Amino acid sequence: TMDDEGKNYVSAEVSDVLESISFLNVEGKPSPLESTVLPNMEEQQVYQPLKVFLRVRPFSIAELESHESQGCVTIEDAQTVILNAPKESSAMKSSERGIGHAVHRFTFSQVFGPETTQSEFFESSMKEIVRAYVNGVNGLVFTYGVTNAGKTFTIQGTSKDLGILPRSLDVIFNHIKERHYLKMNFKPYLSNDVKKLEDAQVKQEEALKTAILASLKEETENILNTMTNICDVKSEPSSCTSNSHPSNSLEKNFVPLDIHRTNMHQRTQASVWISFCEIYNEYVYDLLNVLSTKSQRRRVLRICEDQEGNSYIKDLKWINVQSTEEACKLLKIGNKNRSFACTRMNEQSSRSHSIFSIRLLKLTDEQQPRVLGVSELSFCDLAGSERCNKTHVFGDRLKEAGNINNSLHILGKCIAALKQNQNPKMKPSYIPFRESKLTRLFQPFFCGKGKACMIVNINQHASTYDETLHVMKFSAIARQVIQTILPKSFGYFSPKLVGGDGKPIMHFDANTSVDDFPDSTETSAEEEVDITILSHEDLLKTTENLKEKLVAERQSKLLLEVKIRKEMAEAMFQQLLETEDAWSNRLEDMKDSYEEKLESKFEMYKEAIKKHAYMCAMEQIEEHYVPVEEFLAEQEKVEDRERKILQLERQLDEQSGKLLALGSLNSDVLTTENNMERDLMDRTMKRANEGLQKQCEEKDELIKSLKFKIQKLNETLLEANEGYRKMAEENSQLKHTIMLKDQEISSLQIWAKCVFELEETVSSLQKELEERKKHFFVEKPKQQKPRRGLLASLKSPVATTACTPLGKGLGKDEEASPYSRKKVLLPHKAKE
Ligand SMILES: Nc1ncnc2c1ncn2[C@@H]1O[C@H](COP(=O)(O)OP(=O)(O)OP(=O)(O)O)[C@@H](O)[C@H]1O
């Protein structure tokens, strides 16, 4: 019953898909294979961010029982998911220490929750890429995540629940339907070319395919006995037990394709080829290689590049497939080989990257087929990323080689570099595509030769939270990468057709020349060997060989180094000489330029000085400015004076000449021949002489009268002198008299004082006398006479002194009363 359920479920899904892309096949409209590319891809380059889808795996019952569910992952919306660090995670511990956060938000092109069905996932994530692919655009899908996150489940799925790979195959086959080219004579070759096989080669091809498919049959038969389902490598036991006949169930799972219903009217046809390989420890192995014995060593494949620099895996088997069923069988065989190899090496499958590729060859009609284009769709199931985290692959340098997976580290570096190079402000950095096998194969998809899409698978386990967080951080960077998709992918990868011998087929394209097909583009035919599977002796031998090679290599390198050093030294010397030359030239130039500058400066200063001088002169002129009229007038005056001087000088000369002539007149008269002139001279001389004599006489008279006047004045002066002398004498006498008079006055003053005192005494005496008289009038009236006589005797000498000749000038005062005299003398007293 489960089988039936599963069958119906898948069938319904596939038909949904077919419906959704049915527009590609609408009757009457040109087939999508006829139009080489999608319309929008035809004209221009397409820039679009790398599509990154997140798929969250549901919990299993066991996981829920072991408390893995701690709400670490919350889907916010169709694009956003939130990660909450659980208690035990180091992210939480870090955030508690203040480093980083406990909650992270991430956005994706689309987030698919645990409930998402395989069909829903395919519909939303793969439709665009598959649609582009059938129209000629290369595609790459890779899953990224920790082990057990659901990568393989997403790509391959289980027998009941097909993954994106079988679904894509189904869509492809349904798309080509009647235009399916069933012959095997056109086979993918190198990176993008097609090889036309000879009949024998076709037979070989068919035999190989049968052998490979037979290996599955053998295996299936063996496994049938142990009731193990090989339908999917990691199918759950519950699903496997119900499958009594897995191959049958698989067949039923797909929509039956009527591959014989080829429409002959359709000119274009398609041939489908698949390959399946793995990259383990940086070695590429073909997973469709059937090993005859279990001990047989797996062959390591080389990655080569064609002329255009497109990498491809040399000698990788390409198997023609005619249906999804066949392709899925081959997938199973590959898975089986992968697990077998891994078991033998005691390693887990998640340590390798597996790449399942589908090549679609677009051919013209069957009668005379021509190759129109080749497109490739690859599904890459990457190794679990957690091991890389543990070895600090991101950021830190990867030191260990050996068994550590280098590819994811390089992929991270490439994505970071791609992102950085999109920033125009940043210096473009080198993208280390060539540093790992995986990135070498991915390179075309990041360089515009196809569409890439990344599927991030996470589980919600608390125990692997830190690893999951790392995956999310990686995808956040990847999401920022802008993909450039070059136009006309078919045209861009214009395929070349070669014959069975690998030589170009001329009739294929008239424009193709033989030169376009080199015999081989491979660098070395030496086969790489996976050393991990060599025996001890083999390893020792290999080591010895390698040592020898190393020594030889070192020697040649040394020689090369010496040669390079010598060349470098020569080049350096040459450069030094050139530099010296350049510098000396520059020095000369500088010297010249400085000289020029100096000269110009000198000229400048000269000019400045001139200007200054001119300015000064102008200022002076302004100060001493004389109007022209004045100046001319002055000049005229000067000239006039000069003329007068000249005239006077001439006159003087004449006069002196005349005087001389006068002195020697008589002798001259006798000697002079010209009498007329002489007479005239005489006459003028005479006249002048007369004038002069008259003048002299007048002057003499004047002198005489002046002399007389002087004489008179002298006399008057003498008289005056005499008078003056007399006056002086008189004056001195008078002065003397005055002096005497002064002396007299002063003595008189003394006398007057005495008199005044005496008078006072007298008056007092008189008063006394009168009193006494009154008294005596009564007693002795006769005693009054003698006292009157004493006063009179005192008065008479004073009168005599006043009558002396010295007192002449004061005559008027002499007769004045003693009171009046007193008045005159008072000022003298004051002066003293
Ligand atoms: N979306 C899903 N729904 C149901 N079961 C799932 C889902 N995703 C994964 N599983 C189951 O989880 C288990 C682990 O998944 P899967 O093997 O795909 O992980 P993985 O990432 O490929 O691991 P590894 O890196 O080891 O190959 C499988 O049993 C698978 O069936």
The ligand as a Gaussian input file, in Angstrom:
#p B3LYP/6-31G(d) Opt

LIG

0 1
 N       13.370000      17.167000       4.683000
 C       13.439000      15.947000       5.199000
 N       12.336000      15.267000       5.506000
 C       12.423000      14.059000       6.014000
 N       13.575000      13.413000       6.252000
 C       14.725000      14.037000       5.976000
 C       14.704000      15.339000       5.434000
 N       15.998000      15.727000       5.251000
 C       16.759000      14.729000       5.656000
 N       16.022000      13.702000       6.078000
 C       16.542000      12.452000       6.593000
 O       17.642000      12.731000       7.432000
 C       18.669000      11.814000       7.289000
 C       19.959000      12.495000       6.922000
 O       19.834000      13.109000       5.712000
 P       20.964000      13.116000       4.589000
 O       21.593000      11.786000       4.547000
 O       20.380000      13.621000       3.365000
 O       21.982000      14.111000       5.223000
 P       23.289000      14.633000       4.545000
 O       23.359000      16.052000       4.853000
 O       23.324000      14.252000       3.151000
 O       24.418000      13.908000       5.347000
 P       25.898000      13.570000       4.805000
 O       26.624000      14.834000       4.749000
 O       26.421000      12.641000       5.818000
 O       25.735000      12.940000       3.490000
 C       18.217000      10.849000       6.239000
 O       17.718000       9.663000       6.849000
 C       17.089000      11.572000       5.525000
 O       16.118000      10.680000       5.014000

